[in-house]
Amino acid sequence: MTDASSPSTPAAPAASASALLKQLQQQYKLIGEHQPMAIGIDKQLLAARADIPAKLLRGALGMHTRSVRYLKNLQSATQRFNLDGSPAGEVSEEQRGLASKELIERFKKRAEEHKAEKAAKEKAEKEARAETERQEKLALLASKFGRK
């Protein structure tokens, strides 16, 4: 990973937000380590990388700031940072609380989805066993009462 202060040739513009995010994670330590970013960091990035369309950049930053790893770091952080790693303000208690709330909601939703998938799988297995038993009983009856 390179630091924003080190001279580097900007990479070619990415075709998608996820590809751009991967480029930014490699180019900027702040983004690669999922550290809390300064409010308005998109303006710093647009100034540093004029080749990136603003809409694509905002999409990539949205994916990044909604990631579990970023939210976990934000949840316990006290400081935000600029692209060069310099402090850019504090993370408020409200912002830490919102990150915690978002993580709790996601984990709860994931647990509910997992529970529903497990219940559906168990139901399908139970139905398959019942069908197998039914077929075995029919075969037994057919052999018992069938013509010989």
C-alpha positions as CSV (number, residue, x, y, z in Angstrom):
1,M,0.0,0.0,0.0
2,T,1.2,3.5,-0.7
3,D,0.7,6.6,1.3
4,A,-1.1,9.6,-0.2
5,S,2.1,11.6,0.1
6,S,4.3,9.1,-1.9
7,P,4.5,9.8,-5.6
8,S,2.6,7.3,-7.5
9,T,1.0,7.1,-10.9
10,P,-2.8,7.0,-10.5
11,A,-4.3,3.8,-11.8
12,A,-6.7,3.7,-14.7
13,P,-10.3,4.6,-13.8
14,A,-12.3,1.7,-12.6
15,A,-15.3,0.4,-14.4
16,S,-17.3,-0.4,-11.2
17,A,-17.5,0.9,-7.7
18,S,-16.1,-2.3,-6.3
19,A,-13.1,-2.2,-8.6
20,L,-12.5,1.4,-7.7
21,L,-12.8,0.6,-4.0
22,K,-10.1,-2.1,-4.4
23,Q,-7.8,0.5,-6.2
24,L,-8.4,3.0,-3.4
25,Q,-7.7,0.4,-0.7
26,Q,-4.3,-0.4,-2.3
27,Q,-3.5,3.3,-2.9
28,Y,-4.5,4.8,0.4
29,K,-3.5,3.2,3.8
30,L,-6.4,5.0,5.5
31,I,-9.0,3.2,3.2
32,G,-7.1,-0.1,3.2
33,E,-7.0,-0.3,7.0
34,H,-10.7,0.8,7.2
35,Q,-9.8,3.8,9.5
36,P,-12.5,6.4,10.2
37,M,-12.4,8.9,7.3
38,A,-12.8,12.6,7.5
39,I,-16.2,14.0,6.8
40,G,-16.1,15.1,3.1
41,I,-13.2,12.8,2.2
42,D,-14.8,12.5,-1.3
43,K,-13.7,16.0,-2.1
44,Q,-10.1,15.2,-1.1
45,L,-10.2,12.1,-3.2
46,L,-11.7,14.0,-6.2
47,A,-8.9,16.5,-5.9
48,A,-6.2,13.8,-5.7
49,R,-7.8,11.6,-8.4
50,A,-9.5,13.8,-11.0
51,D,-9.9,10.8,-13.3
52,I,-12.6,9.3,-11.1
53,P,-16.2,10.2,-11.8
54,A,-17.8,11.7,-8.7
55,K,-20.8,9.3,-8.8
56,L,-18.6,6.2,-9.1
57,L,-16.4,7.5,-6.2
58,R,-19.4,8.1,-4.0
59,G,-20.6,4.6,-4.7
60,A,-17.3,3.1,-3.8
61,L,-17.1,5.2,-0.6
62,G,-20.7,4.1,0.3
63,M,-19.7,0.5,0.0
64,H,-16.6,1.1,2.1
65,T,-18.4,3.0,4.9
66,R,-21.2,0.4,5.1
67,S,-18.7,-2.5,5.4
68,V,-18.7,-4.4,8.7
69,R,-15.0,-3.8,9.2
70,Y,-15.3,0.0,8.8
71,L,-18.3,0.1,11.1
72,K,-16.5,-2.0,13.7
73,N,-13.5,0.4,13.6
74,L,-15.8,3.5,13.7
75,Q,-17.6,2.0,16.7
76,S,-14.4,2.1,18.9
77,A,-12.6,5.1,17.3
78,T,-12.2,8.6,18.7
79,Q,-10.4,10.2,15.7
80,R,-11.1,10.7,12.0
81,F,-8.3,11.0,9.4
82,N,-7.5,12.8,6.2
83,L,-6.1,10.9,3.2
84,D,-2.5,11.7,4.3
85,G,-3.2,10.2,7.8
86,S,-3.4,13.5,9.6
87,P,-6.2,13.9,12.2
88,A,-9.4,15.4,10.8
89,G,-11.7,15.7,13.8
90,E,-13.3,13.5,16.4
91,V,-15.8,10.7,16.0
92,S,-18.8,11.7,18.1
93,E,-20.5,9.5,20.6
94,E,-23.6,9.7,18.4
95,Q,-21.6,8.4,15.4
96,R,-20.2,5.6,17.4
97,G,-23.7,4.7,18.6
98,L,-25.1,4.7,15.1
99,A,-22.3,2.4,14.0
100,S,-23.0,0.1,16.9
101,K,-26.7,0.1,16.1
102,E,-26.1,-0.6,12.4
103,L,-23.9,-3.6,13.3
104,I,-26.4,-5.0,15.8
105,E,-29.2,-4.7,13.3
106,R,-27.1,-6.4,10.6
107,F,-26.1,-9.3,12.9
108,K,-29.7,-9.7,14.1
109,K,-30.9,-9.8,10.5
110,R,-28.2,-12.3,9.5
111,A,-29.1,-14.5,12.4
112,E,-32.8,-14.4,11.5
113,E,-32.0,-15.3,7.9
114,H,-29.8,-18.1,9.0
115,K,-32.5,-19.4,11.4
116,A,-35.1,-19.2,8.6
117,E,-32.8,-21.1,6.2
118,K,-32.1,-23.7,8.8
119,A,-35.8,-24.2,9.4
120,A,-36.6,-24.5,5.7
121,K,-33.8,-27.0,5.3
122,E,-35.1,-29.1,8.2
123,K,-38.6,-28.9,6.9
124,A,-37.4,-30.1,3.4
125,E,-35.5,-32.9,5.0
126,K,-38.5,-34.0,7.1
127,E,-40.7,-33.9,4.0
128,A,-38.2,-36.0,2.1
129,R,-38.0,-38.6,4.9
130,A,-41.8,-38.7,5.0
131,E,-42.0,-39.2,1.3
132,T,-39.3,-42.0,1.5
133,E,-41.2,-43.7,4.2
134,R,-44.4,-43.4,2.2
135,Q,-42.8,-45.0,-0.8
136,E,-41.4,-47.8,1.3
137,K,-44.8,-48.5,2.8
138,L,-46.4,-48.5,-0.7
139,A,-43.7,-50.9,-2.0
140,L,-44.3,-53.2,1.0
141,L,-48.0,-53.2,0.5
142,A,-47.6,-53.8,-3.2
143,S,-45.4,-56.7,-2.6
144,K,-47.7,-58.1,0.1
145,F,-51.0,-57.7,-1.9
146,G,-49.7,-57.7,-5.4
147,R,-50.3,-60.5,-7.9
148,K,-47.8,-63.2,-7.9
